[in-house]
Amino acid sequence: MQQCGLWIGSGPHLAASGTQAPVPNLRSDTFPVKLLSCGCKHDVSQPLLRAALDGTVQECVSFVGVDINICSETLMRHVAGLNAGRARSIAEWREKFGPFQNREQLTQVKGLGPKSFQQCAGFIRINPETALRTHSEGGPSADKPVAKKGKGKASQPISDQLNPLDQTCIHPESYAIAMKFLSVVGGSVSQLGQTELRQSVEACVRDRGLEALARSLDATPDTLQLIVDGLTQPPGFDIRQGFDQPDFKRGIVSMSDLHPGGVVTGRVTNMALFGAFVDVGVGRSGLIPNRYLSAAKLPEDLRRRSLALCPGERVEVRVIDVDQQRKRITLDLLRVLR
């Protein structure tokens, strides 16, 4: 029995209540945590499981960031500095006044103080496309939000203009340093992610050194590196773009989709004395007989191992034979995917 993942099939109603935010596509509050332990031999501590799941989701949100104008209230709770109450306040502000046009407008949300803003701002993105599209489709209220008053201070008006830096990983506290750095390299915020700006930034860092540049800008090397990343990454950059590709080819879902001579991808599930079993996404593992596991097809680092392949390795294979009656699939190894 393969247990590469957990299938939550006992809550079909939950699929319709998923989050609307594609960044990232995670659901930690839309199904009971106890469903994750279905099929386990021993009981799993629910509080520990919940804490582990929440920690994983928050880490993913921190790496990827969230588009605040399409992010669900559920997902917002996992952004650092936000909780259920603040997430609800942000959603209500959005419903009343329309999409956020810049990060600074978050300071107008009820219950979101300076400390919370400092914690969450770096993980929140303002995507111009979704901001403008949601603005035109949603039709915000004619009322304008009023800036909150600080203790003993007059409220300062907040701009409703888009800020290109709000779609990057750069924290608002570092905007002034980012603008100074742009002036040093001779660029502008309108060039974010463009090849010309990236080449100028890379040349400047290479010639002067990151630490020396950081000292001249009165910043730490870590802060400047984050600014460099934010300025050179294309708008809408997603760190997940560099992740591993899917194990299976699209459209291959059953044995009837396999034909002799076809090339598919899969993942090794088990090794035996007579060959390797490979899951190609059709509900039945195929077998690569030993005669097709020649050393010439293996990377150099795998040729001296007692087992040619190990469970978990991704491979590209050619279909040799499909026996529908006996439910057997014979494969030929083409290469190991790295």
N, C-alpha and C positions, 0 to 999 in steps of 0.2 A: 504493500500500500504506500502510495506516495503522499507525503505530507509537506510539500514545498510551500503550501500556503493554507489559509483558512477560508472556507467558503461560508459566508453568512447567508444562508438560504431561508432562515426562519423569520425574516422580517421583510417581506416584499414591499410593505407599505413605506419602508424607510428609503427605498431607492428614489421615490418621488419627492422626498423632502430634503434632498441633498443641497449642498451650498451652491450658490450661483456664481461664486468667484472661482475663476480658473487658476488663480495664483495664490497659493497652491491648491490643488484639488485634493483636499484632505477632509475627512469627516470624523471628528473625534467625539462630537456631542450628538450626532444624529442616530446613533444606535447604542443600545445598552452594552456596557463593557463586558458583562458576563457572557455575551455571545462569542467573544474572542476565545473563551476557554472551552467552547463546545467540542466534545470529542477527546478532551484531555483525560488521561487516566486518573490524575489526582486533581483535587480542587486547587484553584489559583486564588490567591488573596486579591479580592476585588479592589481594596484601597491601593495596594501596591501596583496592580495592573493599571488602574486609572492614573496614578501618578506617573508611571512609565510612559503611558500613551500621551498624556498631556505634555510631558517633557519633550517627547519626540516631535509632536506637532509644533510646539513653540520653537524648537530648534530649526525645523523646516521653514517655518514662517520667517524666522530671523535671516536665514540664508537667502530665501527667495524674495521676500517682501510681499506686500499686498496692495492691490489697486483699490484705494479707499472708496472709489465711486461705484464699484461693482462688487466689493467684498461683502459677504454675508455677515450678519450680526454674530452668528456662531463662530465664524473664523476670526473675527476681530477680537474675541475674548482671549485669543492665544497670542496676540501681539504684546510684546513687553510694555508694561505701563498701563495696559487696559484691562478691564474686568467686565463682568456682565453689565453692570450699571453704566459704565462709560461707553461700552459698545452700543448699548441701547440709546444713549444720548446722541451718539454720532449718527446712528440710523435715523433718529427723529429729526435731527438738524438737517440731514440730507433730504428727508421727505418734505420738510417745511421750506427750505431755502434753495433746494436743488443741489447739484454736484459741487464738490469742493473744487475750487480753481487753483488753490495753492495750499501748501502745508500750514502756513501761518493762520489760515482760517480755522484750523482745529482749536486754536486758543479761544475761539468764541463759543465752543461747545460747553454746555453746562456740566460741571463736575470734572472737567479736564484742566487741571492746574498746571503751573509751570513745570513741576517735577514730572508729572505724567507725560506732558508734551515732550520733555527732554528725553524720556525713555522710549517713547513710541515713534517719534518723528522720523528717525533714520530707517525704520522698517516700513514706512508708508510711502507709497508712490502715487503721484498725480500724473496719470497718463493723459496727454492732451486729446487723444482720439476719443477715449471713453468719456472724458470730462465734457467735451463739446457735444458728443453724440447724446449723452444722457441729458445734457442741458436742453437740447433742442427737442428731445422726445418727451422728457418728463415735465417740462414746463414749471419751473420753480415759482414759488409765491412772489408776489410783487413786493412783499415786505423784505427789508434788508436787515441782516443780522446786526445786532448792536454789540460793539466791543465791550468786554467785561472790564469793570473798573478795578484797579488794583488798590491796595490799602494806601489811602492818602494821595493817590495819584490820579490824574485825569486820564480818561480812556483815550487811547491812540487809535486813529482810523486805520483799518487794515485793508490793503489793496485786494481787489478781486481779479487781478491779472494773473495769467499763467506765468510760472517761473520755470524755465527749462531745467534748472538744477533739481526741481522737485521730482523728476522722473528718474533720478540717479540714486546711488547708495550713499551719496554725500549727505552728512547731517547738516541741518540749518546752522548749527553753531560754527561750522567750517566754511560757510559760504563766502565770508570775507577773505579767508585764506585762498579759497579756490579762485576768486576773482583776481587776487594779486598774482597767483600762479599763471593764470591765463594771460595777464598783461606781460609777464616775464617771457612766455613762449610766443607772444604775439597772436593769440587766438581770441575767440569770443564764444559765448554760450550758444550762439546759433550754430556753431560747428560741432556740437556734441556728437561723438561717435564717428565723425567723418575721417576719412583717411588722412587728409591734410593735417588736421589737428593731432591725430594720433602720431604721425611721423614727427611733428614738431615737439610734442611732449616727450616722446621716446628719445629724440636726439638731445634734448635739454637735460634729461635725467642721465643719459649716458655720458655727456660731456662734463657736467658739473657734479654729478653724484647725488643720490637721493638725500643722504644725511646733510651735505653742505647746503642743498636747496632748502631743506627743512629748517635749518638754523637761520638762513637768510629770511625766511618767511615767518619766523617765530612759531614754528610748529614742530610736532614730533614726527619722526620718520614714518611711524604707523599711520598717522593722520594724513600725511602727504601721499602715502601709497594708496590710501583709500580714495583720495581726491583724484589721483592719476587714473585709478581704475574707473571711477565714475565718469571722468571726462573722455576716456578713450573707448569705453564700451558703447555699442550702438544703443539708441533709444529702445526701451522695451527689452533690454538684455535679460535673459533668464539663465541662471547658473545651471539649470537642468538640461540645457541644450547640449552640454558635453557629456552627459551620462551615457551609459551603455544603451545600445539599440535594443529593441524588443527581441526576445528569443525566437519568435516565430514569424513567418512571412504572412502578410495580410491575405486573407481569402482562403487560407489552409485551415479548415476547422474539422474535417472528418476524413476518414480513409478514402471516401469516394473522390476527394480532391487531389489525391496522390496518384501519379501516373509514372510508369517506368521511364527513366530519363530525366524526370523533373528534378530541379535543384531546390532544396529547402534548407532552412537553418533550424537548429534546435540546441538542446542542452543535455549533456550526458547525465543520466540518472543513476547508472550502476555499471560496474565492471564485473565480468565473469571470465573464466578461463577460456571460453570460446568466443568472446567478443565484448563489445560495448553496447549498452542499451541507451537509446537517445529519444528524448521526448521532443517530438516535432509539432505538437499542438493539436493532435487529432484524437486524443483520449486513449491512445494505445502506443506504447513505446516501440520504436523500431530497433532492429539489431544490426550492428556493423560487425560482421564475422571477422575473425582474426586475419583472414587472407586479404582483407581490404585495409588492414591497419599497418601498412608498410612504413618503415622508418623514414622513407623519402617524403612522406606526407606530413610528418610531424615536425614541429619546431625543434631546433637543435637541443634545447634544454629538456625536452621530453624523451629524447631518443634513448637515453641511458636508464630510464626508469623501468622497474619491473612491470608496472602497469603503464601501457601506452597513454591512456587517458585517465582522468580522475573525475568523479562526480562533480558537477557544477560547471565544467568547461563548456564553452559555446563552440559549436562546430557547424561547418557547412557540409552537407551531404548530398549525394545523388541517389535517387530512388532506383533500386535494382528490380524489386519485385513487390507486388502488393497482392496478398492472398486474402481476399475478402472472406472466404468461407472459414478459414482457420485463424483469421484475425492476426496475420503475421505480415510484418513489413521488413524487407531486407534493404539495407542501405550500404552505400560506399562512401568512405570518408574522402572528402576533397581537401579540406584544410581546417586547422584549428583557428578560430577567430580570437584575435587579441585586441 
